Amino acid sequence: MKGKCWKFGDDVNTDEIIPARYLNVTDAAELGAHCMEGVAPEFAATARAGDIIVADKNFGCGSSREHAPIAIKAAGIQCVVAKSFARIFFRNAINIGLPIVECPEAAGDAATGDLLEVALAQGAITNRTKGKRYSFPPFSSALQAIINAGGLLPYTRRRRGA
């Protein structure tokens, strides 16, 4: 995966990712149109498919709503890199097929506009703008299979032959 970085700070919560007023929305595209509205109102209009969100500590804290990773994925973001994630956000992201990577060094060095490359299976992030490479524990084959399938439900359907 290769894309432009959008950098955010510590404790970006699910209300900032997708404000509560959109929780009755079930259309993923509409959720994507309001992604990050609570912290960066211009984000959804300016982010491009393939971009990468990078954040500092505790990204996705707050409520356990699945709307947050759905909005991020629907906005075209292909990956989220952070120093750390709220545990429920981590699981929700994997369940919907949104790759997320904990890599404190890469997250700390990245800035909005940097060109990043993320290799999940190899456990590597390259900041092409800064000429730096970072390592993280590679995704397990099981986790990679869930991401490749587009989330836990499509993965389970494929395994069951449905």
C-alpha positions, 0 to 999 in steps of 0.5 A: 500500500502506498499513499499520502499521510494525514497526520492526527494527534493523541486520543482521536475518539470515535465521535471525532472520526464520525460524529454521533449525529451520523450514527443512524446512517447505514450507507457507508459512502455517506459515513465516508463523506463525514469521516474525521469531521469532528477533528478535521472538517475538510478531511473527507472533501480533500482525502483521496482513495489510497491515502493513509491516516497516521495518528499518535496514541490511543486512536479510536478511543471512546465508544465501541461504534463500528461506524468509525472504521467503516467511515474511514474505509468508505472515505478511501483510506487504505490503512491507519498507522498509529502509536497505539489504538483503542482495543475495541477500535482495533478489533472493529477495524479488522472485522470490517477489513481495514488494516491498522498498524501499531508502529510508534516510530513511524507514527511519530516521524510522519507528517501530513503530506508524506508519502508512505508505503506499508507492507503488512506481510513484511512488517515494514513502513517506508516514509518515502518523503523522509527516506526512513524505514520502520518495522512492526510485527507482521500480520499473522496469516490469519489476520492477513486472510481476514483483511484480504477477504474484506473483513471477518464476515466475508472471510467466514462466508468464504471458509464456509463455502457460502 
